Amino acid sequence: MAKAKKYVYHFSKSKTDGNGTMKALLGGKGANLAEMSSIGVPVPAGFTITTEVCTYYYDNGKKYPKTLDAEIEANITKVEKAMGKKFGDLENPLLLSVRSGARESMPGMMDTILNLGINDEVVEALAKKTGNAKFAWDSYRRFLQMYGSVVMEVEAEAGEHHDPYEVILDKAKAKAKVEDDSGLKEKDLREVVAAFKALI
């Protein structure tokens, strides 16, 4: 029986599947992360979904390989073990960064989503774990802004010049009488999160 095609490559300080020569398969970021991990550079554990998944998706009526979900779940488990945290856990939550990549370098063209895994329950756990509620709620705010824009495609309407997320932030800053996002307090950020959720 033929071995199933591998679509997900793990990297961590204890085990790395790829290396820096595999840019065609892992994309530039993925290959570089694998290389840095393999030579001992302190890189948080993670995994790369290969460029072949993109090819498969478009060659097969916008469907993913059947084995992809199981590979991703197995690799999340590996990351949890390497980082000593658990995705969705309410005691020691693991948050993930999702970064786009490509075979060729495309600076500024790729999307990123930070803090994947945060939600109404996890934000409270993160606040308790870090002892910094403002940090936790700002992390949640940033996640919703990126997810809403990149995944849900909630952005300024054609002809509008104002980012809807920035409009909400500007109102919050005006209400709190501060000039920068960093001046917002926990209670302000809770209100921003509620407004972002209503928006998307």
N, C-alpha and C positions, 0 to 999 in steps of 0.2 A: 504494500500500500504506500502510495506516494506521501511524503511529508507535506503537511499543510504549509502554504506560503506564509511567511512571517511579514506582518504589516506594522508591528509596533516594536520599537527598539528601546530598551531600558538603559538609563545611565545613572550611576551612583559611584561613590568612592570604593565600594566593595565589589561591584560588578558592572561592566559596561559592555553593551552588545556591539556598538559601532565604533568608528574612529574618524579621524579628520579627512581621510581619503574618500569618504562615502557621500560627498555632497550631492551627487545625482540622485541618490536614494533617500538621504536624510535631510536634504536642503542644507544651506550654509549654516544656519543656526544649529540645527540638529547635529551635524557633523562636528562643528566646533565644540558644542557642549559635551559630546561623546569623547572627543580628544582631550579636552580639559579634565574631564573626570578621570580618564585613564592614566593621565600623567600626575594626578594628585592635586590639581587645583581645587580648592574648596568650593564646589558647585552643589547647590541643593539637588537632591535626587529628582529624577523626572523621567519622562519618556517622550519619544518622537514617533509620530504616525508618519509612515513613509510617503514619499511623493507618488508612489504607485497606487495609493488609495485614491488620489485625485484622478489619476488616469482611469482607474477602474470605474469610478463614479460616473465619469462622462461617457465611457465606453459601454456602460450597462444601464442606460436609462435613468441616470441619477439615483442609483442604488449603491449601497456600500457592500463590501465583501461580507459574507455571512459570518465569518469568524472574527470580525473586527470588534464587536461588542465584548466578546469573551476575552480577547487580547487586552483591550483597554482595562477591563475590570481586574484582570490578573496583574497588570502593571500598576494600577492604583494601589493594589495590595502591597506590591513591592515597594512603592514609594512610601506608603504608610509605615512599613517595617523599617525602612532606611531612616525616615525622619522622626520616628517615635511618636507619630500623631495619627489620628484617624479621621478620614473624610466624613463630615456630618456629625462627628462626635460632640457631645455637649460638655465634655470635661477638658479635652485636649484636641481641638479641631484642627484639621489639615485644610489649608486653603491652597488652591492651585492657580498658577498663571498659565493662560492659554495664549500662545504666540504663533502667529502665522509665519510660514517660511516658504522658500521656493528654491528650485535648483540654481537659479541665478540671483545675485544680490539685487534687491529692489528697495533701497532705503526710503523710508517714509511712506511706502505704498502698502505695508502690511498692517493688519489690525491686531490689537492685543486686548485681552480681557484679564484683569487682575482680580484676585480674591474670590475665584469660583469656589462655591461651597458655603458662602456666607448666606444667611437668611435670618428671619426674625428670631429664631432660637439661638443660632450659632453666634449672632452678634452679641447677645447677652453673655454667652459662654466666653467669647473672646475678651469682652470687657472685664469679666471676672478673672480670667487667666492672666491678662496683662496688667490688671489694675489701672487701666486707662480707658475709660468709657468713651472719651472723645475720640481717641484713636480708632476704637472699634466701630463707632458710628460713622466716622469719616471713611473707613475702609468699606463699609456697606454702601455709603453714598457713592463712592468711586466705582464700585462694582455695578451698581444699578445704572449709573451714567454710561459706562462702557457697554454693558449688556444691552441696554435700551437702544443705544445708537448702532452698535455693530450687529447684534442678533435680531432685535425686534425692528430695526431700521426706523426708529422714531427720531426724526430729525426735523430741522426747519422745513416748512413747506416751501414749494417752489415760489420764488418771489419774495420770501421772507428773509430778513437779514439777521435774525436773532436766533441763536441756538436755544431751544426751549429749556435745556438744563441750566444754561447760564442765566436765563431769565429768572428761573426759580432761585438760583443761588444769589443773584443780585437782590431779589426781594428779601431773602433771608438776611443778607448783609445789611440792607437798609433798615430792616426791622431791628436788628441787633446793634445797629450804629457802629459797624466795623467796616474797614475798607477791604480786607483780604479774607479769603476762605479760612485761613489759619486763625482768624479772630472769632470764628463761630464756636459756640460752646456746645456741649452735649445736647442740651434741650433744643438748640437751633438745628443741629444735625439730624435729630430725630424728626423734626418737622420737614426738613429737606427730603429725608428718606421717604416719608409718607407722601410728599408731593411727587417725587420721582416715580413711586409705585403707582400713583394715580395716573401719571402721564403715560406710562408704558402698559 
